[in-house]
Amino acid sequence: MASEPEPGGAERERLLRRGELLARGNRLREALETYSAALRLGPPLAAAAASRRRLGALVGCLALHYRLRLPRPTEAGAPAAGPGLFRCGGCRGFLGEPVAAPCGHAHCRRCLREQLRACCRLCGEPLAGSAVAVALGHLAEKWFPRESRRARTWRRLGELLGQGEPRAAREAASGALREDPSDLMLQIYRAESSAALQEFQSALDDLNAVISKMPNWPEVYFRRAKILHRTGSIDDALQLFLHCLALDDGFLPAKLEVEKGLGVQQITSESVGGNLPHAESTRSLISTEKFTKEDGLKRASSEPLLSVQEKGVLLKRKLSLSEQDFSVCENRRNKLKKHEETTERDTAFLLDCEAIPKDLIDISDFECSLCMRLFFHPVTTPCGHTFCKNCLERCLDYAPQCPLCKESLKEYLASRKYSITHLLQILMKKYLPAELAERERLHDEETAEHSSLTSNVPIFVCTMAYPTVPCPLHVFEPRYRLMIRRSIETGTKQFGMCTSDPKKGFADYGCMLYIRNVDYLPDGRSIVDTVGLRRFRVLQRGMKDGYCTADIEYLEDMKIKDEGEMKKLGELHDFVYSQAWNWFQSLRNKFHTQILQHFGPMPERESNIQGTANGPAWCWWLLAVLPVDPRYQLSVFSMTSLKERLIKIQDILTYFSRDQSK
């Protein structure tokens, strides 16, 4: 028996959606009122993903309003910030044990291992990966040995905590602090160890000491909030979670904790309100887990400390939400976020590195192990090895595994996201500008060599192709994967197609194909959609990286200028076209449908039959669909006289018509 719709369900969902829009428009008080009104009607019916999105919008709004209460902070980040460019893209600390994320930006392994961020701060792409980028890791160890030793110590402490040995972790952290008292991260780990031993006051003392020295470090507020939450100080913990998000709205663990506290299952039938003084408003935005029917969210919506201009914007808004209101709010918010991200990017990543001694700069540290040349568009695999993009792609054409460690790269190949490792590129530009310029010059020369449409033209040896006629290809051989990729990279998107010849390798005549689209399969194979362009004659054969090449000259039909001859040619053309049309229409439905699906409809009759170098398009379409021996097709294909070609086609059609009449 089908269940009846729950009373008030539709209204509840409407209010929840409205609350989400209000939160995204930064209208905190109205958002809280709407959420509360919706939840008085019962738990939501929406799917978990929708509920999570709505809570995320509310958390973002809360964090933004909390940020407006704070004094204008200096750059948020971890202590021991990395020298210049060697800063983590997440915590902004030293880029110890660097990992190249799928987007190409470098993050310290600790940030990714502890999942401190879900997305890259610079580009917003999802973060993943755990293997240290070998090339970057070597540079970090070589150029910054002291900071690298610190990073190794942090990793050992994290491993001890992960293995359930907090006492050993605390002793190790204390010992390391005696040797390096300026390393505030060690105090973080000692605090975590003390908390695991339920010595909460010692943990808080360590964290408070760190805050006094680094008041804008988001992680320390999160660690302190976790301890307060464990001791039952729910309100204070929530304030610190929000403080963490105010400093870094992408700090994932803090966001998850606030969402958990605001979880739909815990918020039931509360009302909102409150207009606490600014000094008191930071005491409690929302108290979760202790909600009652009357006072849960009343502590949630004190007036934020806004500028005069921002107050004016808020006071002008009506209580009802319009799409225009939402658009204005969202635009303002996006501009603020974009400005902050740009500032962070400039200060954290575009600063010059500290002066690196020249004797530490070695070009061999920036060489690809496959081509033994300077990296060109360096990409780092999930296993941590770095290669030139082109070199790696050529290796993956043969086997989906790392050329060095042989680890499977099937998923990496399927994603086809070979992002440039940005930090390596920046370092080469800074420290090896002449060498990089020479490498780029060589690459440009190689590209120009592959770009020629008359000399060393790549030849795909497979089947007959014709001007204007589609020619779909299933590309699976490594040599042809390379050939197609080069044709795309050079920008020409063209290559030649010839039939096989047992003596010469491939035929003397062929057709240039243009790549319209490529659909890549997960294993590296591809379906290439091409169409014929121009006919050519082979002048000289060659070989390049496993595939055939040729010097060619293009064929062009001879033009008839005599009016009498032109009239006869036009009459012959019209007669053969009608004959071809009748033959096509006489085919059985099965064959007729197959031809339409593969080659498309028969082209219409052209008014100017000498208007193009290849003559009327319908001739080539007909040659492609007629079941004729390829050698005979090639003989017709190579003709430069339209009259002779029409006569040959007429002979073929007459033969098939006579055969069908028997």
N, C-alpha and C positions, 0 to 999 in steps of 0.2 A: 504494500500500500504506500503510495507516494505521500511524503510528509508535507504538511501544510506550511506555507510561508510564515515565518516567525513574525508576530505583530511588531511593527516599528522597525523591521529590518531595513527596508528601503530608506526610511528617514535617517536611520543611524548611519548607513553608508554614505548618504548625501552629506551629512554633517561631517563625517570623517574626511571626505574628499574636500569639503570646504575648509576644514581645519588645516589640511595639508597645503592648500593654496595660500591660506593666510600665513602659515609658517614660512613658506617659500617667499612670500612678500614681506617678511620681517615684521609682521604685525603680531607681536608676541601675545599681548593681552587677549586680543580677539581670537587668536589661534587656540589659546588655552581654554577660553570660554567655550569655543565650539567643540573642541575635543571632549571637554567635560560633559557638555550637553549630549553629545553622541553616546558617550559611555554610560550615561545614566540609563540609557535604553537597553543596556546589556552589552556583552562582548560582541565584537564585529564579526560579520560573516565573510569578510574578504579573505582571500588567500594569504598565506604567510608572507609571500613576497610583497604584496601590496601593503600589508600591515607594517613590514619592516621599512618600506619606502616612506610611509607616512611618519613613522617614528623618527626616521632619519631626518626628515624635513624639520620636525619639531626640535630635535637635538641641535641641528645646525642653527636654527633661529635662536635657541637658548644660548649657544656658544657665542654667537655674534653679539647678542645683547650683553652678555657677560664681558666680552672683550671691550665694549664701549665704556664699561665702568673702570677698566684698568687704566693706569697711567700709560702714556704712549711708550711702549717698550722698545728697547734696543733689539737687535736681531736675536730671535730665539734660536737656541741651539745647544749642543752638548759642549762640555768643556774640552780643552785640548783640541780646539778646532784645527782641522787639517791645514797644513801650510798651503795657502793659495788654492790651487786647483785640486789638491788632494784632500778634498772634503767629501764626506758622504752625502749623496743626494737626498737622504732621509733625515738623519739626525744632525747633519752638518758637522759632526765630529770628524776625527781623522779617518781617512779611507783605509782602515786596516782590513786586511784580508778582503780585498775588493772583489765584488761580484758584478758582472755585467748583466743588467736586467734585460729582458726581451726588447725593451725600447732602445737599448744601447747606452743608457746612462748608468754610471757606476754607483753602487751602494755598498756600504760595509756589510760584511757577512752577518754581523750581529743583528743589524736592523731586519734583515730578511729572515734570519733564523727565528727571531722572537716575534716576527710579524708585527712590527711596530707601525707599519704603513701598508695600506692595501694598494695604493697607486703611487706612481712616481710623482714627486713634487713638481718636476719640471714640465712633464708632458701629459700627466694624467693617465698614462697607460698602466694596466695592472702589473704588479710586481710579482716576480717569481725567480727561482734559481737559488742554488746553494753552493755550487762549485766556485772556488776562487779562480778569478781570471788570471792565468799564469803570467801573462806578459805584464799586466798592471801590478800584480803581486810582487813580481821580481823588482819592478821599479820602486815600489813602496819600500821594500826591504833595503834596497841599495841606497836610495836617496834619503830615507827617513828611518834609520835603524832604531832610534829611541822610541819613536811613536809605534813602530811595528812591534817592538818587544812588549809595549803596553797592550796592544791589541791581542797578542798571543796570550798574555796573562788573563785578560778578560774572558777569552774563549775557554781557558782552563777552568776559571771560576764558574762560568756558565755550565760547563760540562759536569762539574762536581755537584752543582745544585740540581741539574737534570738527572743525575744518578742517585739523588736522594741522600746526599752526604753534606748537609748544611754545616755541620760542625767543622768538617775538614775545609769547606769553602771559607768559613769565617776565619779560621786560623791562617789559611793561605792569604786571604785578603788583608788581614792585620799585618802579616809579615811583609807583604808587598808594600803596604802603606808606610811601614817603618823605613823602607828603602826609597820610596817615592811618595812622600806626603802630599805632593801637589796633584796627584792623580785622583780627581774627584770620583771617577768611575769606580775606583776600588771601594770607596765609601758606599756607593750604591749597592755593590755586590755584598759588602759586609752587612748592610742593612737588610738585604734580602735574606741573607743567611740567618741573621738574628730573628727576623720575622718567622722564618721556617722553624726556628727553635722556640717560637712563641715568647721571645724576649722583645716584646713590642716597644718598650720604652727605649731600649738601646737602639733599635732600628730607627725610631723616630728621631732620636738625637743625631744619628748619622745623617739622616735626610735633611733635618733642619740646618745642620752645619753646611750641607751642600747648597741649600736654598740661599743661605746668607751670602754665599760666594757667587752663586750662579742663579739669580732670581728669575731668569727667563728661560730656564731649561725645562721643557714640557715634561720630559720623562720623570723627573724627580717628583713633580706634583702627582703624577699617576701612581708612582710607587708609594708615596705617602698616603694617597687616597685609599689604596688597596689595604694598607695596614689599618687605617681608621675604620674602614668598612668591616674588617674582620673583628675589630674590637667593639662593634656596635654603634659607632658614631656615624650613622647613615647620612645625616644632614651635612656634616662636615666633609664626609667623603665625597658626596655629590658636588659640593662646592669646589673641591680640588679637582675632580674629574672635569668639571666645566672650565676651571682655570687652565688645566692642561690643554683642552680644546681651544680655549681662547688664544693660547700661544701658538697652537698648531692644530688647525681644524681637520687635519688629515691623520691625526694620531689614532690609529684604529682601535687599540685596546681600550682607550678611554671612551671612545664613541660607543663601543659595544657595551661597556659597563653602564653608561647612561641609558642606552636603549633598553638594556635589561631592567634597569630600575623603572623606566617608564613603560615597561611591557604591558601590553593590553590586558594580560591576565591579572595584573596587579592594580590597574586603574579602573575602579568601578564606581559609578555614581558619585563623583566628586564635583564640587563647584569651584569656580575660580574667583579671584578678586584681589584685594590687597592693594595698598598704596603706601608701602613702607618708605621711610626716609632713605635717602641714598646710602647713608652709613649703615643702615640696618638691612638694606636690600641684599647685600652679599651674604647675609647669614643663611638664607634658605630660599632657593628658587623653587625646588620641588622636594618634598619628602616622600620617598617611596618606601614600600614594605610596612609603613606605619599609617597608611591612609585610613581614614574613617569616612563615614558617609558625609560628614559635614565639613571637615577642615583639610582634606588631603591637598588639593591644589590651591587652596586659598593662599598658601605661602609661596606660590609659584610665580606671581606676575607683578612684582613691584616695578615701578616706573624706571626704566634705564636712564643712565646718565647720558643725555644726548646733547649735541651742540644745538645752538639756536636754530641753525638752518635745518637740522634734522627734525627738531621739534615742529618747525613750521610745516614740514612735509607731512608729518604724522597727523597734525591737527587738522589739516585740510582734507584728509581722507574721510570718506563716508563709512558708516558701519557696514554697508553691503559691499561685497567684493565683486568688482568687475574685472574683465580680462585686461582692461587698460591699467587698472590699479596694479594688477599682478605684473604686467609687463614693465611698468615704471619701476616697481620695487626690485624686480629681478635684474633689470638693467643696471640699477644703482649698485646692487650687490655684486654683480659680475664685474663692473668697473673697479670697485674697491678690491675685489679678489685679484683681478688682473694686475692692478697696480702693485699689490703686495707681492704677487708672484714674480713680477718683473724686478722689483727691488731685491727680493731674495736671490733671484738668479744672478743679478749683477754683483751683489755683495758676496755671495757664497761661491760662485763658480767662474766668474769672469775676472777675478783678481789675478794679478801675476803671481806665479809661484815665487817662493823665496829663491834667492839666487842659488842655483845649483852649480857646484864647481864643475868646470869644463871637463876635468878628468873623470867625472862620473857620468858624462853624457857619451854614450857609445851607440853608434848606429846599429850595431848588431842586436841591441835590445829591441829594435823596432823592425826586425827583418822577419819576413814570412818564411816558415820552415819548409814550404812547398816550392816556391819559386826562388828562394834565397835572395830576394830583393826587398827593398823598403816596402812596408805595408802600403797597399793602395786600397782605400776603403776597407779598413780592418773590421772584421766581424768576429765575435766571440761566441763559440758554441756553448750549449748548456753544460758540457763537461769542462769548460774553462779554457780551452785552447783557442788561440787567435790566428786567423789566416786572412789573406786578401780575399775579398768577396768572390772575385772571379775564380781564384784558385780553389776555394772551398766548393763552389758550385760545380766545377769540373770534376772534383773528387766524388761528390754526391751523385753525379751522373752515373757513376759505376757502382757505387755501394753506399747505402744509407748509414754510414758509420764514420766516426772521427778518424781522419787520416793518421793521427798519432796514437791515441789510446784505444782505438777500435770500439769505443762505446757507441751503442746504437743511437742514431740521430733520426729515426723514422718520424717521430712527432715533430722534430725541428724541420725536417724536409717537408712534411705535410703542411705545416703552417706557412712555409715560404716567406718567413719574416726575417730576413737577414739584415738586421739593423746595424748601422755603423757604430762601433765603440767610440763614442764621442770624445772621451778623455784622451785616448791614444791619438786621435786625429788632432786634437788641440795641442798636445805636447809636441807632436812632430812639426806642426806649424810654428811653434815657438822656438824649439831648440834645433830643429833640422830644416830650416826653411829652404836652403839651397838644394839639399838632397831631395826634399819633397817636390820642389819645382821641377827638378830633373826627372823624377819618377812620373810626374804628371805629363811632362813633355813626351816621354816614351809611350805612355798610355795613349796620348792623343795621336801619336804617329801610328800605333797599332790599330787604333779605332779608324783612322783615316784609311788605312790599308784595307780594312774590312768593309769600308763604306763604298768602295768603288763599284759601279754598276756596269763596268766594261772590262775591268782587269781583275783577275783572281776572284771572280764571282762564285760564291758558294753554290754547289750543284747537289740537289737532292735526287738521287738515282732511284726512281720508283715507277712512275706511270706516266701516261700521256696527260698533258694539261693544255688547255686552250684559252686564248684571250676571252675575257668577260665571263668565263664559265667557272662556277665555284669548284674548289678542289679540297675537300676536307681530308686531313691527314692525322693518323695516329702515330705519334712520335715516341719511340721507346728506346732506340739505340743511343748510347752515350754520345757518339759523334754527331748525330743529328740534333740531340738536345742542345749541344754546344752551338751548332750552326744556327738553330732557331734563336737561341738566346743572343748570339752576336748580332743577328739581323735586327732584333728588337733594340738592342743597346745602341747600335749605330744610328738608329733613327730611320734608316731606309725601309725597314720591315719587308725587304725583298730578298728573294733568292731564286735560283733557276731550278727548273724541274725537267729531267730528261729520262727517257726510258733506258733500260740496260742494253748494252751491246757486248756480246761475248768476246769480241776481239779488241775493241777500243775502250771498253769499260762503260761508256755511255754514248748515246746517239749523237750524231752531228748537229741535230736541231733540238731545240727545247723552248720552253715558255717561262718567262719570269712570273713568279707568283708574289702576291701582296698579302701580308698577314693582317687579317681583319680582327681576329680575336684568338686568344689562347686560353683554354680551360685546363688547369693543372690538376692532375690526379694525385692522391696522397703519396704514392710511391715514386713520384717524380716524372712519370709519363705525362703526356699532354695530348689534348685534342686541339689541333690547330686549324682554324677556319681561314682558308686562303681563297683568292680569286685570281684568275689569269690576267696578265697585263699585256706584255709584248712578246713576240716571237724573236728568237735569236738563232744565229749559226755559230757553232763552236769553232774558234780559230786555233786554240792551243789548250791542252789539258794540263792540270796540275793537281797537287794534293796539299791540304792544310790541316794539321792536327786530326788526321784520320778521315776527313771528308774530302770529296772531290771539289776541284775548282776549275774554272775555265776563263780564258780570255774570249770575249764574244763580240759579235757585231749584230745589230738589230736588223730584222727583215721588214721591208715595207712594200706594199703592193704597188706595182707600176700603174701610173695614172694614164688613162686614155683621154686624149684631147680632141680627136676627130669626132665631130658631131654625129656622123652616120654610124660610126662604130659604137659611140656612146649610146645611141638609140637602140641598136641591136643588143648591146649588153644589158640595157634596162629591161628589154623584153624577155631576154633569157632569165634574168634575175627574177622577174615577176612569175614566170612560168615555173621555175624550179621551186620558188617559195610556196606557190600554191600546191605543187606536187608534194613537198615536204609536209605541209599542213595537213593535207588529206591522209598521208601515210600515218602521221602521228594520231589523228583522230580515229583511224581505223584500228588502232591497237586495242587489245583486250583490256578491260578495266584494270586488271591486276598490274600489267606492265605500264599502263598509262599512269596509274597512281604512283608506282615506284619511281618512274622518271620525274614526276612532279616533285616528289619528296626529296629526291637527291639533287636534281639539277634545276628545279624551278620550272616555270612555264616557258614555252617557246617565245623568244623575243619577237616583237612586232616588226613588220616590214619597215625598212628605213627609206626615207625619201632621197637622201644623198648617199648612194652606195659607195662612193669614193671619198667619203668625208673623213675616214680614219685610215691609219696605216695598215690596219689588219682587215679592212673590209667589213661587210655586214656581220653583226654579232650572231644572227641566227644560224649562219653557216657553221660557226664553231660549236654552238649548242647542239646542232644536228650531228656533227661529227662525233661529239662526245657521247651521244646516246645511241648512235647506230652500232649494231653488233658487227663490227668490221675488224679484220686482222690489224693489229697495231702497226705492222710494217706498211700496210696500205694507207692507214690513217696518217702515218708519218710522211708518206710521199705527198699526200694532199696538203698536209700541214706546211710543208716546206715550199709550196708554190707561191710565187709572188705575182701571179696573174689571176685576177679574180675570174676572168672568163674560163680559164682552164679549170679552176677550182669548182666553178658551178657545173661544168660539163662532167667532171668526175662525180660530183654529188648526184647529178641527174642519173648517171649510169648506175650508181648504187641504189637509188630509189626505184629505178626501173626494174632492177634485178629483184628487189624485195617485193615489189608489187606483183611481178610475174610469179614469184614463188608463192605468195599468199593466194593467188587465184587458182592454183592447182588443187 
